Amino acid sequence: MIGAIVALGAMVVFPEKFNLQSPPQTISNGQINPTWQGPTSFADAVEKASNSVVNIYTRKQIQERRNPLFDDPIFRHLFNISDVPRQQRMQSTLGSGVVVTAEGHILTNYHVIAGADEIVVALQDGRDARAEILGENRERDLAVLKINIDNVQAIALSDTKLPRVGDVVLAIGNPFGVGQTVTQGIISATSSRNRSLNISAFEDFIQTDAAIHPGNSGGALIDVDGNLLGINTANLSQETGFAGGIGFAIPIEIAMQTVHDVIKYGRVVKGWLGVEALALTPRLAHEVGLQSANGVIVTRTTPGGPAAQAGLQVGDILVGIDGKPISNPVDIVQIIQESRPGDEVDLEYIRSGIHEKLTVTLIEKPLAAN
């Protein structure tokens, strides 16, 4: 008992000798980091990025519908009604955009500015400027605008840090016209493809639970350091009617490719393979002697196209492009859409039961092939 009492007294008087208080430990990249703690505030990140997020007002003239009786000749004769011109009114919608260059180039969603006769951009410092549409990428639901105004702040881009599942992200935009707002969430997928969301022709999104309400479209999805990760595009709640929902953002590497193309060429430039294919069903896989239906069967190669010149043939089973598995024809288009004319891609295919590979140099799609 005396020994126990002495020991307890020593632990109280000299706690550092017994290491009773250990710092919180986290695991990062497989290594224990006893000093790191998560951020308690995202104010620095928001302050860094918010001045680059703008509000977009679009206006277009639409003709008011009038009663069909005004077009009836008997009615007009009886009531002595002359030609009444249809009244026109201006319709305004609201969205968001992100300044991506110091010269005033702005990224937004195509559906935000589609059909607009006039586009006005409102900066966070209170200034307004008319914007012109430099280029569109409708298949990705992207548009590039240009404003001629001095001292605009371009958002920071991260070239080294790739988003990961579990990362905390912030969505900045102007929902419901109430002013700039910030919502928080985490990333649940970094390449959300082929979900049949009917958002755009080619779907390759960052998936997050950060709220993206109407008006947030075209806004910024940023990391906790204030770097741009993607362009907010849609939220499932807009389709289902439920609050919250799952949000989707176009990865910035895809969006910036559109910006660079529009600035350099005035249009979006894409690679082209020259292949048509059908999904490989279990029955068809059995007929060609395969154990699984992973892959697509080539039904046509464009004569003189890149795939045909490289040696791909009708009947080949295409199973991979650049190490990415192919499970349906949409996968081919998705992958090639991210490539450029002059890029080389490695095709993995099966011919007569033998796995083979070949390298194809992509070209720009000829007008005759459209």
Residue pairs with C-beta under 8 A, 6 or more apart in sequence:
10 17
10 18
11 18
11 20
15 21
22 34
23 34
23 35
24 34
24 37
25 32
25 33
25 34
26 32
26 33
26 34
26 36
26 37
27 33
28 36
39 224
42 170
42 182
42 184
42 224
44 226
45 170
45 222
45 223
45 224
45 225
45 226
46 170
46 172
46 182
46 226
47 226
48 156
48 225
48 226
49 155
49 156
49 170
49 172
49 220
49 222
49 226
49 227
49 228
50 124
50 172
50 180
50 182
51 123
51 124
51 125
51 153
52 98
52 99
52 100
52 153
52 154
52 155
52 220
52 228
53 96
53 97
53 98
53 99
53 124
53 155
53 172
53 173
53 174
53 180
53 219
53 220
54 96
54 97
54 98
54 99
54 106
54 121
54 122
54 123
54 124
55 94
55 95
55 96
55 97
55 121
55 122
55 174
55 180
56 94
56 95
56 96
56 97
56 106
56 108
56 112
56 113
56 119
56 120
56 121
56 122
56 131
56 145
56 218
57 92
57 93
57 94
57 119
57 120
57 121
57 122
58 92
58 93
58 95
58 112
58 113
58 116
58 118
58 119
58 120
59 90
59 91
59 92
59 116
59 117
59 118
59 119
59 120
60 90
60 91
60 115
60 116
60 117
60 118
61 88
61 89
61 90
61 91
61 117
62 88
62 89
62 91
63 86
63 87
63 88
64 86
64 87
64 88
64 89
66 84
66 86
69 75
70 76
70 81
70 84
75 81
76 82
93 112
93 116
94 174
94 177
94 215
95 108
95 109
95 112
95 113
95 174
95 215
95 217
95 218
96 108
96 112
96 172
96 173
96 174
96 215
96 216
96 217
96 218
96 219
96 220
96 232
97 106
97 107
97 108
97 112
97 121
97 145
97 218
97 219
98 106
98 107
98 108
98 155
98 218
98 219
98 220
98 228
98 231
99 105
99 106
99 152
99 153
99 154
99 155
100 106
100 107
100 154
100 155
100 157
100 228
100 256
100 259
101 154
101 259
102 152
102 153
102 154
103 146
104 129
104 146
104 147
104 148
104 149
104 152
105 134
105 144
105 145
105 146
105 259
105 263
106 121
106 131
106 144
106 145
106 146
106 147
107 142
107 143
107 144
107 145
107 218
107 231
107 255
107 256
107 258
107 259
108 142
108 143
108 145
108 217
108 218
108 231
109 141
109 142
109 143
109 217
109 218
109 231
109 233
110 136
110 137
110 138
110 140
110 141
110 142
110 143
111 141
111 217
112 143
112 217
112 218
113 119
113 133
113 143
113 145
118 130
119 130
119 131
119 132
119 133
119 145
120 128
120 129
120 130
120 131
121 128
121 129
121 130
121 131
121 145
121 147
122 128
123 129
123 149
123 152
124 180
127 149
129 147
129 148
129 149
130 147
131 145
131 146
131 147
132 145
132 146
133 143
133 144
133 145
134 144
134 145
134 146
134 262
134 263
134 266
135 143
135 144
135 258
135 261
135 262
135 266
135 267
135 268
136 142
136 143
136 144
136 268
137 143
137 258
137 268
138 200
138 201
139 200
139 201
139 202
139 337
140 200
140 201
140 202
140 250
140 254
140 255
140 258
140 337
141 199
141 200
141 233
141 250
142 231
142 250
142 255
142 258
144 258
144 259
144 262
144 263
155 220
155 222
155 227
155 228
156 226
156 227
156 228
157 227
157 228
157 252
157 256
158 223
158 225
158 227
158 228
158 229
161 223
161 225
161 227
162 190
163 169
163 187
163 190
163 206
163 223
163 229
163 230
163 251
164 187
164 190
165 187
165 188
165 189
165 190
166 186
166 187
167 186
167 187
167 223
167 224
168 184
168 185
168 186
168 223
168 224
169 184
169 185
169 186
169 187
169 206
169 208
169 210
169 221
169 222
169 223
169 224
169 229
170 182
170 183
170 184
170 210
170 221
170 222
170 223
170 224
171 182
171 183
171 184
171 185
171 208
171 210
171 211
171 212
171 216
171 219
171 220
171 221
171 232
171 247
171 249
172 180
172 181
172 182
172 219
172 220
172 222
173 180
173 181
173 212
173 213
173 215
173 216
173 217
173 218
173 219
173 220
173 232
174 180
174 181
174 215
174 216
174 219
175 181
175 213
175 214
175 215
175 216
176 213
176 214
176 215
177 215
181 216
183 210
183 211
183 212
184 210
185 208
185 209
185 210
185 211
185 247
186 208
186 209
186 210
187 206
187 207
187 208
188 207
188 208
188 209
188 246
189 205
189 206
189 207
190 206
190 207
190 251
191 204
191 205
191 251
192 203
192 204
192 205
192 206
192 207
192 248
193 203
193 204
193 205
193 331
193 334
194 203
194 328
194 330
194 331
194 334
195 203
197 203
197 234
197 236
197 239
197 248
199 205
199 233
199 234
199 248
200 233
202 333
202 334
202 337
203 334
204 250
204 251
204 254
204 334
204 338
205 230
205 233
205 248
205 249
205 250
205 251
206 221
206 229
206 230
206 248
206 249
206 250
206 251
207 246
207 247
207 248
208 221
208 246
208 247
208 248
208 249
209 244
209 245
209 246
209 247
210 221
210 247
211 235
211 244
211 245
211 247
212 219
212 232
212 233
212 234
212 235
212 247
212 248
212 249
213 235
213 237
214 238
216 232
216 235
217 232
217 233
217 234
218 231
218 232
218 233
219 231
219 232
220 228
220 230
220 231
220 232
221 228
221 229
221 230
221 231
221 232
221 249
222 228
222 229
223 229
228 252
229 249
229 251
229 252
230 249
230 250
230 251
230 252
230 255
231 249
231 250
231 252
231 255
232 247
232 248
232 249
233 248
233 249
233 250
234 247
234 248
235 245
235 246
235 247
235 248
236 242
236 245
236 246
236 247
237 243
237 244
237 245
238 245
254 338
257 338
258 268
261 267
261 268
261 269
262 268
269 340
269 341
269 364
270 336
270 337
270 339
270 340
270 341
270 364
270 365
271 336
271 337
271 339
271 340
271 341
271 342
271 343
271 345
271 362
271 363
271 364
272 305
272 306
272 336
272 341
272 362
272 363
272 364
272 365
272 366
272 369
273 305
273 306
273 307
273 332
273 336
273 345
273 360
273 362
274 301
274 302
274 305
274 306
274 307
274 308
274 369
275 298
275 300
275 301
275 302
275 305
275 307
275 312
275 318
275 332
276 298
276 299
276 300
276 301
276 329
277 296
277 297
277 298
277 299
277 318
277 329
277 332
278 296
278 297
278 299
278 329
279 293
279 296
279 327
279 328
279 329
280 290
280 293
280 294
280 295
280 296
280 297
280 317
281 293
282 293
284 293
284 297
285 291
285 292
285 293
288 297
288 317
289 353
290 317
290 350
290 353
294 319
294 325
294 326
294 327
295 317
295 318
295 319
295 326
295 327
295 349
295 350
296 317
296 318
296 326
296 327
296 328
296 329
296 331
296 332
297 315
297 316
297 317
297 318
298 312
298 313
298 314
298 315
298 316
298 317
298 318
298 349
299 314
300 314
301 307
301 308
301 312
301 313
301 314
302 308
302 369
305 363
305 369
306 360
306 361
306 362
306 363
307 347
307 360
310 347
310 358
310 359
310 360
310 361
311 358
312 318
312 347
312 349
312 358
312 360
313 351
315 351
316 349
316 350
316 351
317 349
317 350
317 351
318 326
318 332
318 347
318 348
318 349
319 325
319 326
319 348
319 349
319 350
319 355
320 326
320 347
320 348
321 331
321 332
321 335
321 336
321 345
321 346
321 347
321 348
322 335
322 345
322 346
323 346
324 331
324 335
325 331
326 332
326 335
335 345
336 345
336 362
339 345
339 362
340 362
341 362
341 363
341 364
342 361
342 362
342 363
343 361
343 362
344 359
344 360
344 361
344 362
345 359
345 360
345 362
346 357
346 358
346 359
346 360
347 357
347 358
347 359
347 360
348 355
348 356
348 357
349 355
349 356
349 357
349 358
350 356
